[in-house]
Amino acid sequence: MAGGKKKSSTSPSRFHKTLSSLWQDKHMVLFKAEYTFLITAVLWFLEIGINIWVIQRVAYTEIDWKAYMDEVEGVINGTYDYTQLKGDTGPLVYPAGFVYIFTVLYYITDHGLNIRLGQYLFAIFYLITLLLVFRIYHRTKKVPPYVFFFVCCASYRIHSIFVLRLFNDPVAMMLLFGAINLFLDGHWTLGCALYSFAVSVKMNVLLFAPGLLFLLLCEFGLWKTLPRLILCAVIQVLLGLPFLLVNPVGYVSRAFDLGRQFLFKWTVNWRFLSEDVFLNRYFHLALLLAHLTTLVVFALKRWKRPGNSIWSILKEPSKRKESPQKLSADQTVLILFTSNFIGMCFSRSLHYQFYVWYFHTLPYLLWSGGVKKLAHLLRVLILGLVELSWNTFPSTTYSSLSLHVCHLIILLCLWFNPTAAPQNKAKRQ
């Protein structure tokens, strides 16, 4: 009897331990960054089915695809004057790389008429982008794996931008994430070439440029950075050469028009302002000043660099007082993503397709913040509010205000990141 009682009392204990062990293992898979590859692999294959379902079941919406096809058709027909190229939605305002890529798509999709094939091509772009993004997260191991569900499967707007709208923004971002992967692998020259090609598809990629310049200076110093900057410029000239030879002023003014006016009805981030303020040039200048000031402050106070002096990055690594130290994957990604995010915060206007400009970087930025009390649930809530703001159509006062509040929280978390400040290394020593 005594032996029987002993057996019955220990058996439940072992059962509870087994359950506890299983739960802990599941917890580790979802929360430990070491399992990033496993979770992202499952989600990536799941995304194949999701994209097929979206293409087959959700109606395609024509916005810019026909205009893209009209614009490249003009080039195919022999028009190289950028001021004469236009589509249904207005003049051609993208650099030459856009023309070449969408010319290829023009021929593949039977002069742009085979929309369904175009959707499947953009589904491939989407899957390639996810692979590149997941590889970045795998290299940095900063974000818990459960968050990747929100990076892909849970976003209606991102699927819409890729496979239901066929915008050029996803193509530019796919190339950009390819360039970042090359930077992480140490292929800086090749990465700069691909980065320049991404810029030639859409100018928003220039928001990463301040961070990239900072990284190049840290890695090589001023004189060895210049050839890579020249390479970027040469690529732009070569891509635009057929148009530059016909009307150089027209090409530059159209393809790289930094002062282009946006329509108030499409703005996602400034709906709480009046239209007069939104269109006011002084407001635009104030945003530009705030953008540049924030970049400078982050470069001076928060982006890691060799040495305590900002001027140390201008020297070649071998001539610096500190021993040359390679940038970590985490430092590289944080600086690039922060540079782009600051640009998004102070953008003159954000349209719905612009969401893809920073969507895949948001989890990294949130989990890189230095506020430890910002719990998992709160971070996920911020991601949800950002998603809700971008899915509110038309935008409202409340949706645009909530987007700015989320941006401010993320920016403050990045600022209070204790591992980012360059002077911390000296203090620890």
N, C-alpha and C positions, 0 to 999 in steps of 0.2 A: 504493500500500500504506500509505504513511504517512498519507495523507488518510483512508483507510478505518479505520485504527486510531483516528485522532482522533475520527471520527464514532461509532465503537462505544464509546469511553470516555466521551463526553459524553452520549450518549443515556440510559444508566442513571442518570446524575446528574440529568438533567432529570426522569426518571420518579420518582426518589426525592423530588425537590423538590415535584413535583405531589402525591404521596401525603402528604408532610409538610404541604403547604398545606391539603389536604382535611381532614386530621386536626386541624390547628389550628382550622379553621373549625368543625368539629364540637365541638371542645373549647370554643370561645367560645359556641356556641349553648347548651351545657349548663351552662356555668359563669359566663357573664356576665349580670348582672342586667338588662342592656339588652334581652335576648331574652325577658324574662318574659312579655310579651304573646303572643308566638308560641307558646311552649311551653304556656302555660295555655289558649290557644284550642284547641290540639290535644287536650289532656287533657279539656277541658270537653265537647267533642263525643264523645270516647271514653267519658266518664262516662254519656252518654245510653244507649249500648248496654249498659254494665255494669249500670245500674239496671234496665233492662228485663229483662236476663238474670237478675238476682237475684230480681226480683219473680216471674218466670215459673218459675224452677227451684228456688228455695230456699223451704222451707216457712215460712209466716207463723207467728209464735208469739204467742199471746194473753197479754198481761201487764196492761196498764192501759187499753187502748182501750175495752173494754166498760164499765169503771168510769167512764171519762170520759163515755161516752154516757149512762150512768145518772145521773150527776151533773147534766149539762146538761138531761136530760129532766125532772128534778125542777124545774128553773127554768122550763122551758117549760110545765110543768103548774101553775105559779103559786106555787111555794115559794120565798120570798126570804129565809127565815131560814137563814143559812149553817150553823147547828148541826143543821139537819134534812136537809141535802143530803149524800148519801153514795152510794158505789158498792160493787162487790164487794170492793175492796181497802181500804175504809175511808172515812172522811169526806172531804169536799171540802176541800183544804188549799191551793188556788191562788187568787190574786186574780181580780177580775172580768173582766179582759181575757181570761183563759183561757176563761171561760164564754162570752163572746161569739164568740170564734174557733171554739171547738169546737161551739157551737150551729150556726154556719154549716156546719161539716163534718158535723154531725148530719143536717141537711136534704139536703146534697149527696149523702151516702152512704146515702140511704134509711134514716134513723133509725139509722145506724151499722152496718147489716147488710151493705152492699156493701163488704167489706173490700178487695177488689182495687182498687176505685176509690180508696179511701182511701190505699192504697199508692202509686198513681200520683200522687195529690195530694202526698204527702210526697216523692216523687221530684222533683216540681217544686220543692218547698221546698228540697230538697238542691241542685238545680242553681242556684237563685237564691242560696243561701248561698255556693256556690262562686264565682259571679260576683262577689259582694260581697267575699269574701275575696281573690280574685285581684286585684281592683281595688285593694285596700289594699296588697297586695304589689307591684303594679305602680307605685303611687305612691311607695312607700318605696325600692324597688330595693335591698333589703338581702340577699335570699336568692337563691342561685344557682338557675336554673330547674330543674335536675334534681331538686331537692328536692320540687317540687310533685307528682311522682309519688307520693311518700309522703303528701302532704297529701290525696290523693283516692283514686286507684286501689288503693293497697296496704292500705288500712285496712278489714278485715272488720268490726270493731266499729262503726265510724261508719255504714257502710251498713246494718248491722243495726239501729242505733238509729233511723235515719230510716225505712227502708222495710219492715223486718220486725217492728218493735215499735210504731211510731207514737206515740212519746212526745211530750209537750209541750215538752221541753227544746229540740229542734231549732227549734221555732217561735220560742221566746224568743230563741235565738241568731241566727236569721235577722234578726229585727227589730233586735237589738243591732248586728250588723255593718252593717245599713242606717244606723243612727244614727252609727256611726263614720265611714262614708263621708260623711255630711253634715257631720260635724265637720271632716274633711279638706278639704271644699269651702268651709269658712267659714260654713256655715249652722248656727250654734250653737244658736239658739233652736228651729229646726225639729228639729235633732238631739236636743235635750233632750226635746222632746215625744215623739219616736219612742222615745227611751231609756226614758222613763217608761212608755210603752205596753208595751215589752219587759218591764219590771219587773212589770207587771200580768199577764203570762202566767206568769212564774215568778220567784221572789225571788232566784235565784242571780245574776241580772244586777246585783244590788246590790254584788257583789264588785268591779265596775268603778267604783262610786260614789266611793271615795276618790281615785282617779286623775282622774276627771272633775271633781270639785270642785277639785282642784289646778290642772287645766288652765283651768277657768273663771276662777279667781282670777288666774292668770298672764295670761290674755287680757283680762280686763275689770276686775279689782279687785273688792273686796268689794261695793260698792253696786250695781254693774251685774251682779253675779252673782246677787244676791238675787232679782230678778224671774224669772230662769230657774229658780231653785230653787222659787220659788212656783208657776211654771207646772207643774213636775213634780208638786208636791203637789196642785194643782187638778185635774190630769188623773186622779190616783188617786181623788180624791173624786168626780169626775163619773162615772168608770167604776163605782165602787162604790156610787153613790147609791141605786139600787133596794134594795140589801141593807142599806146604812147606815140607811135610813129604817125598816126593819123591826126589825133587831137590830144596832145599831152595834158593841156589844161582841163579839157572836158573830162578826160579819164580820171585824173586826180581829184577834181572837184566833185565828181559823182561817186566814185568808188570809195573815197576816203573823206566824205563830208561829215566832219565832226559837229557841225552846227545845224544839222538837219532838224527841222521842227517836227514834233510828234503831235498826233491828234489826241485831244483830251478824252474823247469817248472810249479810247482803248487803254487808258492808263490803269494799272493795277495798284500802284503805290501812292499816287497823289490825288486820289478821288476826294479827299476831305478838303482840298483847296478849291478856290474858285478858278474858273477857266482863265480869267485874266492873270491871276498870279502864276498859274501853271505855264502860261505862254510868255511870261515876263522875262526878258533877257537878264535883268539883275538877279532874279531868282536862280537862273541857270549859272550865272557867275558865282553866286554864293555857294551853290552845290559843288562847283568845280573847286573853289577855294577850300571848302570843307573836305573834299575828297583828297586833294593834294596834301593838306595839312595833316590829315589822319595817316596817310601813307608815310609821310616824313617822320611823324611821331613814333609810329610802329617800327620804322627802320632804325630810328635812333635808340629806342627804349625797349623794344620787345623782340626784334628779330635777332637771333644769335649770329655772331660774327667772330672772326679771329681777333682777339684783343678787345680792349675796352674802348679804344678810339674808333670812330666811324671811318676815319681816314686810313686805318690799317687795311681795309679791304681793297684799297687802290694799289697796294704793293703786291708783288709776286709772292706766292706762299713761301718760297725759299728765302726771301729777304725780310720776312716778318720776324719780330722778336720772339713770338710764340712759336712753338713747334707746329709745323703744318698738320692740320687735322681735317680729314675728309668730312663733308657734310653727311649727316645721317639721313636715312630715308624719311624719318619723322620730321626733321628740320626742313628738308627740301619741300615736302608736301605741305607742311603747315604754312610756310612762307608763300608758296604759290597760291594756295587756296585762300589765305587771308587777303592777299593782294586783290584777288578777284572779288572776294566778298565785300571788301571796302568799296570797290567800284559799284557794286550792286546797291549798297546802302545809300549811296549819294547819286544814283542815276537820275537823269532828268525825267525819265519815264520808263516803266517796265511794262511791256506787253505780254500777253499770255504765253507766247512761244518762248519768251526770254527765261522762263522758269528753268529750262534745261541748262541755262548758263551756269547755274550753281546748285541745282538740285542734288546731284550726286556728291557734292562736297559738304553738304550741311551736316550729316552725321559726324564726319571727321571733325568739323569745326566745333560742334557741340561737345564731343567727347574729348577734345583737346583743351577745353576751357579749364581755367585754374580754380574755379569755384567748386570745391569738393562736395559742398552741401547740395549742389544741383543734382538731385537724385535721378536715377534711371527714368522714373515715371515722369518727372518734370521735363526731362530732355525729350522723351517721346511725345509729351503734350505739346512742346514747342514745335516739333516736326509736324504734328497734326494740325496745329493752328496755321502754320505756314502753308501746308497743303490746302487747308480750307480757304485761306485767303486767295490762293491762286485758282481755286475751283469756283469761286463766287463770281458769277457772270450775270449782268454787268457788275463791276466792282462797286462797293458801297463805301460810305464814310467809315463804317466800322471795320470792314474787311481790310481797307488800306491802312487804317490806324493800327489794327492788330498786327499787320505785317511789319510795320515800323517798330512796334514794341518787341516783337520777336527778334528783329534785326539788332535792336539795341541790346537786348539781353545777350545775344551771341557775341556781339562786339565787346561788351563789358567782360564776358567770360574769357575771351581771348586776351584782353588787356591784363586781367588779373591772373594769367597763367604764370605761376612762379618758375616754371622750367624754361620759359621763353626769354626772360631778361638776360642780356649778354653779361651784365655785371655780376650775376650770381656766381659764375665760375670763379671769378677773382675772390669773392667773399668766402667761398668754400675753401679755397687754397689758403 
